[in-house]
Amino acid sequence: MEFEESLSKLFNWMKCQHDDVKKSGYSFVSPKVKVKSYADSGRGIQATEKIAKGETLVKIEPSYLLNSSTVVETISKYSRDEKIKDLIPGFRKNGNGASESKDKFTRVYEKIDAEDIRSLSAFQLMSLFICFEIQRDSGSSWQPFLNLMPDMKDFEQMPLTWKVLKAKDYEFLLSQLPRSTQQKVESVYNRFQKDYDAVESFLRAKIRDESPGHRENQEGNKVSDYIPIDIFLYSWICINSRCLYMDNPLSKNKDDCMTMAPYVDFLNHCALHHCGIKASSLGFYVFAMRDFEPGEQLFLSYGPHSNEFLLCEYGFMLVQNHWNDLNVTEYITQLLSPSQKEFLQSNGYYGDYTISSSSDISFRTEVALAVLQEEHPQESRPLKALINGYYDGASYDKYSKQILKTILNAVIRDCNTRTSGIKKHADKSVSKCIQDLYGVRLKIALQTMENL
Ligand SMILES: C[S@@+](CC[C@H](N)C(=O)[O-])C[C@H]1O[C@@H](n2cnc3c(N)ncnc32)[C@H](O)[C@@H]1O
């Protein structure tokens, strides 16, 4: 289906008006914006006319937001547990006007009760739901929204996809990532795996007693037929890269306060806020935070994130990013004696040693460099004074600079050897990504060296 046709289906589905933001029960997209395809960032939102600061650009009706509440509303249409509806204050019986078609996935929905909903995190519930609804295809009332999700190939640069789907082929490239990136990849992977495991064991219990008469075939009772790893991964990444913060009556904690918002999720990221967002019981709003000229792209800031973070969480990097930093933890920790390590650990200063893109050395790094100069850190008064903010650490400066120079030289050497090793790899776009990560590190290292 052509993009324009899918977009017009989305507008119809979410009852979109273009002339009246206040009409209750309807979504709104300003006639002054349109979706445009950009070579380096996929689809984005562009101003087609002058826009004044403060103007409302988008409003999405609550029933068309995909979050734990609307997921429960959809599931409740099939669930045999009446109590499930009590979970959501102001429960909308018709939700977004779901069709009632039934299949092996809705037979799982039938068995989901209020207790089950409480046992899964919002992320897990949404991953399960999106994974199911993608496979339900035209049977899903969310199809107009899900049809506009990106292609899996848009996430090929994300190390999580190399690790989950192509671990063997990418083992070498993963091992060539900077150490701090490897740790970030590992933490994203652990989050993904935890969610997959939780959903898998939840489903295992639900389909165990699926009666043979209802089985599509003998194979139909395997968990992997309900949540194939590639579709589950795709659903998980879509949520991770497109979710926005929104309070929710079902939220058990801050991490559960999330929603997906059709159309709003076309906003690309830049470090400066161009657009603001606001969520209330009336819907999800996007407004202009400055004036815009026709032709300008509108951006949302996803947060103060370095390229390493953006690549691992969302699968892209920025050419210019003042939130980049150089993580030197691995270089510092290998110099520490056991007592120095213990001192840093017991004072909460062990690890996460960084230098910013403007060569500012973080306080944690400053402390670690000072600790390296103390044979018995536990007994050092100046060290304690530095940590407690009574002393500026001037006596450590000279040797801190010397240690830092040695570290930066090692960083520069490693950047050069690692980048030349991966240049020959067959996957040019992935190896370019890794080279870019080293490029960032090299630039900060050289600039910091110059400023020492
Ligand atoms: C919320 S979506 C934005 C819309 C998206 N471009 C699309 O085509 O659907 C977030 C995704 O857009 C891409 N993206 C966002 N900002 C970007 C940027 N500044 N440069 C490159 N890609 C970007 C990344 O693939 C990211 O995972």
The ligand as a Tripos MOL2 file, in Angstrom:
@<TRIPOS>MOLECULE
LIG
   27    29     1     0     0
SMALL
NO_CHARGES

@<TRIPOS>ATOM
      1 C1          9.8590    8.1730   16.6340 C.3       1 LIG1
      2 S1         10.5120    7.5570   15.1870 S.3       1 LIG1
      3 C2         10.5570    8.9410   14.1160 C.3       1 LIG1
      4 C3          9.9350    8.6410   12.7660 C.3       1 LIG1
      5 C4         10.7100    7.7280   11.8700 C.3       1 LIG1
      6 N1         11.7180    8.4700   11.1530 N.3       1 LIG1
      7 C5          9.8340    6.9660   10.9100 C.2       1 LIG1
      8 O1         10.1470    6.9230    9.7150 O.co2     1 LIG1
      9 O2          8.8410    6.3970   11.3300 O.co2     1 LIG1
     10 C6         12.1470    7.2820   15.7070 C.3       1 LIG1
     11 C7         13.0410    6.6620   14.6610 C.3       1 LIG1
     12 O3         13.3160    7.6000   13.6250 O.3       1 LIG1
     13 C8         14.6790    7.5940   13.2460 C.3       1 LIG1
     14 N2         15.2500    8.8970   13.6250 N.ar      1 LIG1
     15 C9         14.7220    9.8080   14.4750 C.ar      1 LIG1
     16 N3         15.4690   10.9160   14.5350 N.ar      1 LIG1
     17 C10        16.5070   10.7200   13.7150 C.ar      1 LIG1
     18 C11        17.6480   11.5100   13.3490 C.ar      1 LIG1
     19 N4         17.8530   12.7220   13.8410 N.pl3     1 LIG1
     20 N5         18.5320   10.9920   12.4580 N.ar      1 LIG1
     21 C12        18.3600    9.7440   11.9420 C.ar      1 LIG1
     22 N6         17.2870    8.9420   12.2540 N.ar      1 LIG1
     23 C13        16.3800    9.4210   13.1260 C.ar      1 LIG1
     24 C14        15.3080    6.4270   13.9890 C.3       1 LIG1
     25 O4         15.2020    5.2850   13.1720 O.3       1 LIG1
     26 C15        14.4040    6.2860   15.1970 C.3       1 LIG1
     27 O5         14.4020    4.9720   15.7170 O.3       1 LIG1
@<TRIPOS>BOND
     1     1     2 1
     2     2     3 1
     3     2    10 1
     4     3     4 1
     5     4     5 1
     6     5     6 1
     7     5     7 1
     8     7     8 2
     9     7     9 1
    10    10    11 1
    11    11    12 1
    12    11    26 1
    13    12    13 1
    14    13    14 1
    15    13    24 1
    16    14    15 ar
    17    14    23 ar
    18    15    16 ar
    19    16    17 ar
    20    17    18 ar
    21    17    23 ar
    22    18    19 1
    23    18    20 ar
    24    20    21 ar
    25    21    22 ar
    26    22    23 ar
    27    24    25 1
    28    24    26 1
    29    26    27 1
@<TRIPOS>SUBSTRUCTURE
     1 LIG1         1 GROUP 0 **** ****
